[in-house]
């Protein structure tokens, strides 16, 4: 029967706090490491929103509804007053 053992990493994990490590640590650790990285640039990303119009993200229900209608090939128009 085969067995495996964990090999020690080359460098100790600075975010490993044993049982006290928060479950969502990876979510904050990566941006913290990249914050002072020479590869990062400070600036705007994407398109500026039109005044008076809410920003639409890929997870927006408006985008999801529009994509669903387009995918189904329906020839209807969705108008949503915000």
PyMOL CGO cylinders between C-alpha atoms (Angstrom):
from pymol import cmd
from pymol.cgo import CYLINDER

trace = [
    CYLINDER, 0.00, 0.00, 0.00, 1.35, 3.41, -0.94, 0.3, 1, 1, 1, 1, 1, 1,
    CYLINDER, 1.35, 3.41, -0.94, 1.62, 6.21, 1.54, 0.3, 1, 1, 1, 1, 1, 1,
    CYLINDER, 1.62, 6.21, 1.54, 2.70, 9.80, 1.27, 0.3, 1, 1, 1, 1, 1, 1,
    CYLINDER, 2.70, 9.80, 1.27, 4.12, 12.32, 3.65, 0.3, 1, 1, 1, 1, 1, 1,
    CYLINDER, 4.12, 12.32, 3.65, 4.00, 16.06, 3.37, 0.3, 1, 1, 1, 1, 1, 1,
    CYLINDER, 4.00, 16.06, 3.37, 7.36, 17.46, 2.38, 0.3, 1, 1, 1, 1, 1, 1,
    CYLINDER, 7.36, 17.46, 2.38, 8.40, 20.67, 4.10, 0.3, 1, 1, 1, 1, 1, 1,
    CYLINDER, 8.40, 20.67, 4.10, 8.22, 23.73, 1.87, 0.3, 1, 1, 1, 1, 1, 1,
    CYLINDER, 8.22, 23.73, 1.87, 11.37, 25.58, 0.88, 0.3, 1, 1, 1, 1, 1, 1,
    CYLINDER, 11.37, 25.58, 0.88, 10.27, 28.69, 2.76, 0.3, 1, 1, 1, 1, 1, 1,
    CYLINDER, 10.27, 28.69, 2.76, 7.97, 28.89, 5.76, 0.3, 1, 1, 1, 1, 1, 1,
    CYLINDER, 7.97, 28.89, 5.76, 4.48, 30.18, 5.03, 0.3, 1, 1, 1, 1, 1, 1,
    CYLINDER, 4.48, 30.18, 5.03, 4.25, 33.64, 6.64, 0.3, 1, 1, 1, 1, 1, 1,
    CYLINDER, 4.25, 33.64, 6.64, 0.43, 33.37, 6.71, 0.3, 1, 1, 1, 1, 1, 1,
    CYLINDER, 0.43, 33.37, 6.71, 0.27, 30.02, 8.52, 0.3, 1, 1, 1, 1, 1, 1,
    CYLINDER, 0.27, 30.02, 8.52, -0.96, 30.61, 12.05, 0.3, 1, 1, 1, 1, 1, 1,
    CYLINDER, -0.96, 30.61, 12.05, -1.96, 27.03, 12.68, 0.3, 1, 1, 1, 1, 1, 1,
    CYLINDER, -1.96, 27.03, 12.68, -5.47, 26.61, 14.05, 0.3, 1, 1, 1, 1, 1, 1,
    CYLINDER, -5.47, 26.61, 14.05, -5.77, 30.40, 14.35, 0.3, 1, 1, 1, 1, 1, 1,
    CYLINDER, -5.77, 30.40, 14.35, -5.54, 30.95, 10.57, 0.3, 1, 1, 1, 1, 1, 1,
    CYLINDER, -5.54, 30.95, 10.57, -8.80, 32.57, 9.33, 0.3, 1, 1, 1, 1, 1, 1,
    CYLINDER, -8.80, 32.57, 9.33, -10.64, 30.68, 6.60, 0.3, 1, 1, 1, 1, 1, 1,
    CYLINDER, -10.64, 30.68, 6.60, -10.69, 33.73, 4.30, 0.3, 1, 1, 1, 1, 1, 1,
    CYLINDER, -10.69, 33.73, 4.30, -7.01, 34.62, 4.72, 0.3, 1, 1, 1, 1, 1, 1,
    CYLINDER, -7.01, 34.62, 4.72, -6.16, 33.86, 1.08, 0.3, 1, 1, 1, 1, 1, 1,
    CYLINDER, -6.16, 33.86, 1.08, -8.67, 36.46, -0.06, 0.3, 1, 1, 1, 1, 1, 1,
    CYLINDER, -8.67, 36.46, -0.06, -6.78, 39.23, 1.73, 0.3, 1, 1, 1, 1, 1, 1,
    CYLINDER, -6.78, 39.23, 1.73, -3.26, 37.83, 1.56, 0.3, 1, 1, 1, 1, 1, 1,
    CYLINDER, -3.26, 37.83, 1.56, -2.89, 37.97, -2.22, 0.3, 1, 1, 1, 1, 1, 1,
    CYLINDER, -2.89, 37.97, -2.22, -3.87, 41.66, -2.57, 0.3, 1, 1, 1, 1, 1, 1,
    CYLINDER, -3.87, 41.66, -2.57, -1.64, 42.48, 0.39, 0.3, 1, 1, 1, 1, 1, 1,
    CYLINDER, -1.64, 42.48, 0.39, 1.33, 40.79, -1.27, 0.3, 1, 1, 1, 1, 1, 1,
    CYLINDER, 1.33, 40.79, -1.27, 0.62, 42.43, -4.63, 0.3, 1, 1, 1, 1, 1, 1,
    CYLINDER, 0.62, 42.43, -4.63, 0.02, 45.88, -3.17, 0.3, 1, 1, 1, 1, 1, 1,
    CYLINDER, 0.02, 45.88, -3.17, 3.71, 46.84, -3.14, 0.3, 1, 1, 1, 1, 1, 1,
    CYLINDER, 3.71, 46.84, -3.14, 4.66, 44.68, -6.09, 0.3, 1, 1, 1, 1, 1, 1,
    CYLINDER, 4.66, 44.68, -6.09, 6.56, 46.45, -8.91, 0.3, 1, 1, 1, 1, 1, 1,
    CYLINDER, 6.56, 46.45, -8.91, 4.20, 44.77, -11.39, 0.3, 1, 1, 1, 1, 1, 1,
    CYLINDER, 4.20, 44.77, -11.39, 1.16, 46.66, -10.13, 0.3, 1, 1, 1, 1, 1, 1,
    CYLINDER, 1.16, 46.66, -10.13, 0.02, 49.97, -11.52, 0.3, 1, 1, 1, 1, 1, 1,
    CYLINDER, 0.02, 49.97, -11.52, -2.24, 52.51, -9.89, 0.3, 1, 1, 1, 1, 1, 1,
    CYLINDER, -2.24, 52.51, -9.89, -4.95, 53.74, -12.20, 0.3, 1, 1, 1, 1, 1, 1,
    CYLINDER, -4.95, 53.74, -12.20, -8.53, 53.28, -13.29, 0.3, 1, 1, 1, 1, 1, 1,
    CYLINDER, -8.53, 53.28, -13.29, -9.65, 49.98, -14.70, 0.3, 1, 1, 1, 1, 1, 1,
    CYLINDER, -9.65, 49.98, -14.70, -12.39, 49.71, -17.27, 0.3, 1, 1, 1, 1, 1, 1,
    CYLINDER, -12.39, 49.71, -17.27, -14.82, 52.33, -18.46, 0.3, 1, 1, 1, 1, 1, 1,
    CYLINDER, -14.82, 52.33, -18.46, -16.06, 55.22, -16.37, 0.3, 1, 1, 1, 1, 1, 1,
    CYLINDER, -16.06, 55.22, -16.37, -19.78, 54.98, -15.61, 0.3, 1, 1, 1, 1, 1, 1,
    CYLINDER, -19.78, 54.98, -15.61, -22.16, 57.32, -17.40, 0.3, 1, 1, 1, 1, 1, 1,
    CYLINDER, -22.16, 57.32, -17.40, -23.52, 59.99, -15.01, 0.3, 1, 1, 1, 1, 1, 1,
    CYLINDER, -23.52, 59.99, -15.01, -26.95, 59.02, -13.70, 0.3, 1, 1, 1, 1, 1, 1,
    CYLINDER, -26.95, 59.02, -13.70, -26.49, 55.38, -14.59, 0.3, 1, 1, 1, 1, 1, 1,
    CYLINDER, -26.49, 55.38, -14.59, -25.53, 52.64, -12.17, 0.3, 1, 1, 1, 1, 1, 1,
    CYLINDER, -25.53, 52.64, -12.17, -22.48, 50.54, -12.93, 0.3, 1, 1, 1, 1, 1, 1,
    CYLINDER, -22.48, 50.54, -12.93, -23.18, 47.07, -14.26, 0.3, 1, 1, 1, 1, 1, 1,
    CYLINDER, -23.18, 47.07, -14.26, -20.94, 44.26, -13.18, 0.3, 1, 1, 1, 1, 1, 1,
    CYLINDER, -20.94, 44.26, -13.18, -20.79, 40.81, -14.81, 0.3, 1, 1, 1, 1, 1, 1,
    CYLINDER, -20.79, 40.81, -14.81, -22.76, 39.49, -11.83, 0.3, 1, 1, 1, 1, 1, 1,
    CYLINDER, -22.76, 39.49, -11.83, -25.45, 42.15, -12.24, 0.3, 1, 1, 1, 1, 1, 1,
    CYLINDER, -25.45, 42.15, -12.24, -29.02, 40.80, -12.62, 0.3, 1, 1, 1, 1, 1, 1,
    CYLINDER, -29.02, 40.80, -12.62, -29.49, 43.17, -15.56, 0.3, 1, 1, 1, 1, 1, 1,
    CYLINDER, -29.49, 43.17, -15.56, -26.53, 41.65, -17.40, 0.3, 1, 1, 1, 1, 1, 1,
    CYLINDER, -26.53, 41.65, -17.40, -27.67, 38.12, -16.53, 0.3, 1, 1, 1, 1, 1, 1,
    CYLINDER, -27.67, 38.12, -16.53, -31.20, 38.75, -17.83, 0.3, 1, 1, 1, 1, 1, 1,
    CYLINDER, -31.20, 38.75, -17.83, -29.91, 40.35, -21.02, 0.3, 1, 1, 1, 1, 1, 1,
    CYLINDER, -29.91, 40.35, -21.02, -27.45, 37.51, -21.62, 0.3, 1, 1, 1, 1, 1, 1,
    CYLINDER, -27.45, 37.51, -21.62, -30.15, 34.90, -21.00, 0.3, 1, 1, 1, 1, 1, 1,
    CYLINDER, -30.15, 34.90, -21.00, -32.48, 36.52, -23.52, 0.3, 1, 1, 1, 1, 1, 1,
    CYLINDER, -32.48, 36.52, -23.52, -29.70, 36.82, -26.10, 0.3, 1, 1, 1, 1, 1, 1,
    CYLINDER, -29.70, 36.82, -26.10, -28.67, 33.21, -25.57, 0.3, 1, 1, 1, 1, 1, 1,
    CYLINDER, -28.67, 33.21, -25.57, -32.22, 31.93, -26.03, 0.3, 1, 1, 1, 1, 1, 1,
    CYLINDER, -32.22, 31.93, -26.03, -32.51, 33.89, -29.25, 0.3, 1, 1, 1, 1, 1, 1,
    CYLINDER, -32.51, 33.89, -29.25, -35.62, 35.68, -28.02, 0.3, 1, 1, 1, 1, 1, 1,
    CYLINDER, -35.62, 35.68, -28.02, -36.59, 38.79, -29.92, 0.3, 1, 1, 1, 1, 1, 1,
    CYLINDER, -36.59, 38.79, -29.92, -37.88, 40.77, -26.97, 0.3, 1, 1, 1, 1, 1, 1,
    CYLINDER, -37.88, 40.77, -26.97, -36.64, 43.90, -25.30, 0.3, 1, 1, 1, 1, 1, 1,
    CYLINDER, -36.64, 43.90, -25.30, -36.15, 44.20, -21.58, 0.3, 1, 1, 1, 1, 1, 1,
    CYLINDER, -36.15, 44.20, -21.58, -36.63, 47.68, -20.16, 0.3, 1, 1, 1, 1, 1, 1,
    CYLINDER, -36.63, 47.68, -20.16, -35.79, 48.19, -16.51, 0.3, 1, 1, 1, 1, 1, 1,
    CYLINDER, -35.79, 48.19, -16.51, -36.40, 51.55, -14.89, 0.3, 1, 1, 1, 1, 1, 1,
    CYLINDER, -36.40, 51.55, -14.89, -33.97, 52.21, -12.08, 0.3, 1, 1, 1, 1, 1, 1,
]
cmd.load_cgo(trace, "trace")
